[in-house]
């Protein structure tokens, strides 16, 4: 995990917040690994506003019984903190091998035909947080107050979520399609009380992006899907108009939901942040199995390049870090050369409200 520093400041018009980590620590998940990392806040260097380093690795195999093997990546794409737990979700997507310039035509054709699944990608879990001997937050398999790690019932091939979606008229046909081919691909997680919102990078259907709304409850040592209301519905769908972009991250701020959106497939294109005003009361009152929301407002367009700088993670900053103005941090997949000093350092953007 590279160290994380903030780049020169960028103006922003709307603050976003989701959870409040300790000002002395941060956490992250590499989507090509099977674990999480805790980083310590250090003194900034030069023009940096923030610096995080001194990584503490938290292998998921130490925290829960994985659906796949410890060697398989979990492809964690969504995280949120609520009720003393770190909640995580894997992409659930299938992967396809890519063509390589050093292979011949037949080899590359065979590679491009191979679709596979890492079982840990179909992970949805909650991990207890408790302070260690130094008072810093740690993820544990079982906390002293009895809270324990729980994951949604399933195995390396299916889970209660994928089974519930298998015959869904909107998403069922896409479960067997590779994520970055507009197949099923989770890339956002937000928590509102007992509800979990899963943001889909794909599929995007005739320009409509989707959130899957579920509720989970503990039964024994596992999580199960719980009814969303008296009708017994286990899943609701929220279709959002994001101008054809897929969801890359989700964040609640007060009474609004912010949606980071970017291209669904392997494309170079706009990366924007949208706001869904008054989303929580609308979600709480809704009983429709599928609902369409076209009133989102665009907050800002984020920098991006050709094959580089794809905004993928956003977190708000406690006032102890941000000062008087609400601020939050954006980190990028495939950072460009000007976002890297060396192989162990990556720069993000610190966004502040004017």
C-alpha positions, 0 to 999 in steps of 0.5 A: 500500500503506497503512502497517501499524500494530498496534492495542491488544493482544489476548490469544491462546492459541496462537502461530502461526509461518511463516517468519522475515522480517528484523525490520527489514522486512516484506512484503505483497501487495495482492490488487488489484494485480500486485506485492508490497511491502516495508515498513520498520520505523519507530518506533511512534507513540502507543499503537502497538506496531509501525509499518511504512511506506516502501513499496518496490514490487516489480512481478511483471512485473519478476520473472517472465514473467506468464501475463497482462498487467502490467495484470491483477491477480494477486490474490495470496492466499497467501505463504510463505518457504522455502529462500531463496524467497518462494512466492506463489499467486494465487486462481485464481478467476473474477470477477463484476461487481457491481450498482451503485446508479447503474445501471438494472435492465437494466444491473445484470442484465447486469453480474451475468451477466458472469464473467471471468478475469484470467490472472495469478490463475492464478499459482504461483511462487517468487521468489528472496530475496537481500540488497541493498547495504544487507543488506536482503532483496530479490526478484530475477529471478535471484540471484547463486548461480544461483537464479532465479524459476520459475512453474508452467507455464501461460498466461492460461487454464490451468496444470498445476494447473487441468488436473490439477483439470479432471476432479477429481470434487470440484473440477472442476465448480467451476472454472467457478464464480466464487470468491465464489459458492462456486466454486474459490478459493485463499486460503492457502499453506503449505510443508512440505518438498517439499509445498505445501498450498493452502487453498481458500476454496471450494468448501466441500462439505457443510460440508467445507473442503479443502486441495490437496496438491501437490509442484513441481519445477524443469524448465528455467525452469519449475515442474512438478507432481511425484509425491507418492509412488511411486504417481505421484499429483500431487494429494491432498485433505485435507478439514477440518471447519471448521464450514462455513467456508472457508480464509482462511490457513494457517500451520505452527507446530512440529508443528501446522497452523493454519487461519484460516477465514471465510465462503466467500461474501459473508457476514458471519459468524464468522472463527476460527482452528483447529489441526490437531495433528501435521499434518506427520507425518500428511501425510507418512504419508498415501497416500490420495487423499482424507482427512478430518480432523474433529479440529481444535480451535478456538483463537480467534474473531477480531473481525469486523463487518458488511461490515468487519474480515474477518481475511485475513492472519496472520504470526508475529513474530520475538522481536526484535519480539515480546519474550519472549512469542510474538506474531503480527500479524493484518491485516484486509480491509475495515478499519472506520473505527476501524482507519484514521487516514487513507487511507494507514494501517491498523491490525491486531491484535498477538496475544500468548500469555498 
